[in-house]
Amino acid sequence: MSTIRVASYNVLNLYDAIDDPGKRDEGTRPKPEEEIQAVADVLRAADADIVALQEVEKAETLEHLRGTYLKDLYPHSALIEGNDERGSDVALLSKYPLKDVTSHREHVFKNPSTGEDMKFRRDLLRADVVVPNAPPVRVYAVHFKSKFGGEEADKVRTAEASEAVKLVREQSAGFPGHNVIVMGDANDTPESTTGQALVTPQNGWGLKDAMATVGKSDHASFSPRKDQGDKWGYKRIDYILSSPEMNDRLIDAGLFEHEKAALGSDHYLMTAEYKLG
């Protein structure tokens, strides 16, 4: 039976120096090449088959990372512009072909706390990965509302998490092998309302947290840089979640340590390895 290694990585403002019309990106510094190289070094060392990235500005910056530093490792990629006003998007890198890449940026749903219509703050990006000699793997990349905004932001994140689980359940009911994985930065801890919404079953079906499955739920994935202070503290706010069937085939999960990790980002790359059935 074959295996697959996946990863989630918030690469901290992978931005260029171009002021794009319609985006509030002028206040975000271009990511220095030294830091991009550090991100690439971490990705290359982790050697995951599929990676969900967060905080990528646009397709061109993703292509600069992939094409300049990782072309021989990741021939396939996907990014669709989402809803973030600053232009922060989610993206995918893959060793294997990506099919049916789908954005949910226009999906409208209710915020249960306010009754108002809302959309995902970035996107819920979906793609089916064509794995040789194995069933396909469906992956979702997420990045929920930031911590800025207090209780109102908490409500938005929780609503995003609940809707993401609902869509994953509905869309994956008949997916071959039920090889379904959700990865990304939820901007909240496992014990929060957002974290609980991600793993609370809906209609008898629920996602499983890989880090919790292997007893590492309390391992901090976010490590503030010196220029950020300790406002948010050291916490786990990143997740790799999977369908129950996929979670039953989980081999291991954890944070990937690398000597350049702190240079490239304020998040650790997170990995999980599964058997494919």
C-alpha positions in Angstrom: 0.0 0.0 0.0 1.4 3.4 -0.9 1.7 6.4 1.4 1.3 10.1 1.0 2.9 13.0 3.0 1.1 16.3 3.2 2.0 19.6 4.8 0.5 22.9 5.8 2.7 26.1 5.9 1.8 29.7 6.6 4.7 31.4 4.8 4.3 34.8 6.4 3.5 37.5 3.8 4.9 36.1 0.6 4.5 39.5 -1.2 6.2 41.3 -3.9 7.0 45.0 -4.3 4.2 45.7 -6.8 1.2 47.8 -5.6 -1.7 45.9 -7.1 -4.9 47.9 -7.9 -7.8 47.0 -5.7 -5.6 45.5 -2.9 -4.4 47.1 0.3 -1.0 45.6 -0.2 1.1 48.7 0.0 1.6 48.4 3.7 3.1 44.9 3.5 6.8 44.8 2.8 8.0 42.6 0.0 9.4 39.4 1.4 13.2 39.4 1.1 14.8 36.8 -1.1 16.7 35.5 1.9 13.4 34.7 3.6 11.9 33.2 0.5 15.0 31.0 0.2 14.5 30.0 3.8 10.8 29.0 3.1 12.0 27.0 0.1 14.7 25.3 2.2 12.1 24.2 4.7 9.7 23.0 2.0 12.5 21.1 0.3 13.7 19.4 3.5 10.1 18.5 4.5 9.6 16.9 1.0 5.8 16.6 1.3 3.8 15.4 -1.7 1.1 18.0 -1.3 1.5 21.4 0.5 -1.2 23.9 1.5 0.2 27.4 1.8 -1.2 30.5 3.4 -0.4 34.2 3.0 0.6 34.0 -0.6 -0.1 37.3 -2.4 -1.0 36.1 -5.9 -0.2 33.6 -8.6 2.9 35.5 -9.6 4.5 35.3 -6.2 3.6 31.6 -5.9 5.2 31.0 -9.3 8.3 32.8 -8.2 8.6 30.5 -5.2 7.8 27.4 -7.2 9.5 28.2 -10.5 12.7 29.7 -9.0 13.3 27.5 -6.0 11.1 24.4 -6.2 10.3 23.7 -9.8 12.0 20.3 -9.8 10.1 19.4 -6.6 6.6 20.8 -7.3 5.6 20.8 -11.0 2.0 21.5 -10.1 0.4 24.4 -8.2 -2.9 26.2 -7.7 -4.0 29.6 -6.5 -7.3 31.5 -7.1 -7.6 35.0 -5.9 -9.7 35.1 -2.7 -11.6 37.7 -0.7 -8.9 39.2 1.5 -8.6 42.9 1.1 -4.9 42.8 1.6 -4.6 40.1 -1.1 -3.5 37.2 1.2 -4.4 34.0 -0.5 -4.3 30.2 0.1 -2.5 28.0 -2.4 -1.4 24.4 -3.2 1.8 22.9 -4.3 1.9 19.3 -5.5 4.2 16.6 -6.9 1.1 15.1 -8.6 -1.4 16.6 -11.1 -4.3 18.7 -9.7 -7.7 18.3 -11.1 -11.0 20.2 -10.6 -9.4 23.1 -8.8 -12.4 24.9 -7.2 -12.7 28.2 -5.3 -15.5 28.9 -2.7 -14.7 32.7 -2.6 -18.3 33.5 -3.8 -20.0 31.0 -1.5 -22.4 32.9 0.8 -23.5 31.5 4.2 -25.0 32.8 7.4 -23.0 33.9 10.4 -25.0 32.0 13.1 -24.1 34.6 15.7 -25.5 37.6 13.8 -27.7 36.1 11.1 -25.9 38.1 8.5 -24.7 36.8 5.2 -20.9 36.4 4.9 -18.2 34.8 2.8 -14.9 33.1 3.6 -12.4 35.9 4.5 -9.8 34.3 2.2 -11.1 31.2 0.5 -11.8 27.5 0.8 -9.7 26.2 -2.1 -10.3 22.6 -3.2 -8.4 20.3 -5.6 -8.3 16.6 -6.4 -4.8 15.2 -6.5 -4.1 12.4 -9.0 -1.8 10.0 -7.2 -0.2 7.3 -9.4 -1.3 3.7 -8.6 -3.6 4.9 -5.8 -7.0 6.4 -5.2 -7.2 10.2 -5.7 -6.8 12.5 -2.7 -9.1 15.5 -2.2 -7.5 18.4 -0.4 -8.8 21.7 0.9 -6.7 24.7 1.9 -8.1 27.2 4.5 -7.0 30.4 6.3 -9.6 31.8 8.6 -10.2 35.3 9.9 -7.2 36.8 11.9 -7.3 37.4 15.6 -7.8 41.2 15.1 -11.3 42.2 16.0 -11.9 40.6 19.3 -15.1 38.7 19.9 -16.6 39.6 16.5 -13.5 38.1 14.8 -14.0 35.0 17.0 -17.6 34.6 15.7 -16.4 35.0 12.1 -13.8 32.3 12.5 -16.2 29.9 14.1 -18.7 30.5 11.4 -16.0 29.9 8.7 -14.9 26.6 10.4 -18.5 25.3 10.7 -19.3 26.1 7.1 -16.0 24.6 5.9 -16.8 21.3 7.6 -20.3 21.4 6.2 -19.1 21.9 2.6 -16.4 19.2 3.0 -18.9 16.7 4.3 -21.4 17.4 1.5 -18.9 17.5 -1.3 -17.0 14.4 -0.2 -19.8 12.0 0.6 -19.2 10.0 -2.6 -15.5 10.7 -3.2 -13.6 7.5 -4.0 -11.8 6.0 -1.0 -12.9 9.0 1.1 -9.3 10.3 1.0 -10.1 13.8 2.1 -7.8 16.2 3.9 -8.3 19.8 5.1 -5.2 21.9 5.9 -4.4 25.4 7.0 -4.2 28.2 9.5 -7.4 28.5 11.6 -6.0 31.3 13.7 -7.3 29.7 16.8 -6.5 26.9 19.2 -8.0 23.4 19.4 -10.0 24.3 22.6 -11.5 27.5 21.1 -14.9 27.6 19.5 -13.2 27.6 16.1 -11.1 24.6 16.9 -14.1 22.7 18.3 -16.2 23.6 15.3 -13.6 21.9 13.1 -13.9 18.5 14.8 -17.5 18.5 16.1 -19.4 16.0 14.0 -22.2 17.3 11.7 -25.0 14.8 10.9 -22.8 12.0 12.3 -19.7 12.9 10.3 -16.7 14.9 11.4 -13.1 15.8 10.6 -10.3 14.3 12.7 -7.3 16.3 13.9 -4.0 14.6 13.0 -2.0 16.2 15.7 -4.5 15.3 18.3 -4.7 11.7 17.0 -1.0 11.2 17.7 -1.0 13.0 21.0 0.6 16.3 20.0 -2.4 18.6 20.2 -0.6 21.0 22.5 2.4 21.5 20.3 2.7 25.2 19.4 2.7 25.8 15.6 2.9 29.6 15.9 6.1 31.2 17.1 6.1 35.0 17.1 9.1 36.8 15.5 11.1 39.2 17.6 9.5 42.2 15.8 6.0 40.9 16.7 6.4 40.6 20.5 4.4 38.0 22.3 0.9 39.4 21.8 -0.5 36.1 20.5 1.8 33.8 22.5 3.1 30.4 21.4 0.1 28.3 20.4 -1.1 25.7 17.9 -3.4 27.4 15.4 -2.5 25.3 12.3 -4.3 22.1 11.4 -4.2 19.0 9.2 -7.6 17.4 9.4 -9.0 14.4 7.5 -12.1 12.3 7.0 -12.6 9.5 9.5 -11.6 6.9 6.9 -8.4 8.8 6.1 -7.6 9.4 9.7 -7.7 5.6 10.3 -4.8 5.4 7.9 -2.7 8.1 9.6 0.9 7.0 10.2 2.2 10.1 12.0 1.9 13.9 12.3 4.0 16.7 13.7 5.8 20.0 13.4 8.8 20.1 11.1 11.9 21.6 12.7 14.5 23.2 10.5 17.4 25.6 11.2 15.9 28.2 8.9 12.3 27.9 10.2 12.3 31.2 12.2 13.9 33.1 9.3 11.2 32.1 6.8 8.0 32.4 8.8 6.4 32.8 12.2 4.7 29.4 11.8 6.2 26.0 11.7 5.4 23.7 8.8 3.2 20.9 9.9 3.2 17.4 8.3 1.1 14.3 8.3 1.6 11.0 6.6 -1.1 8.6 5.6 -1.5 5.2 4.0 -3.6 5.3 0.8 -6.4 2.8 0.5 
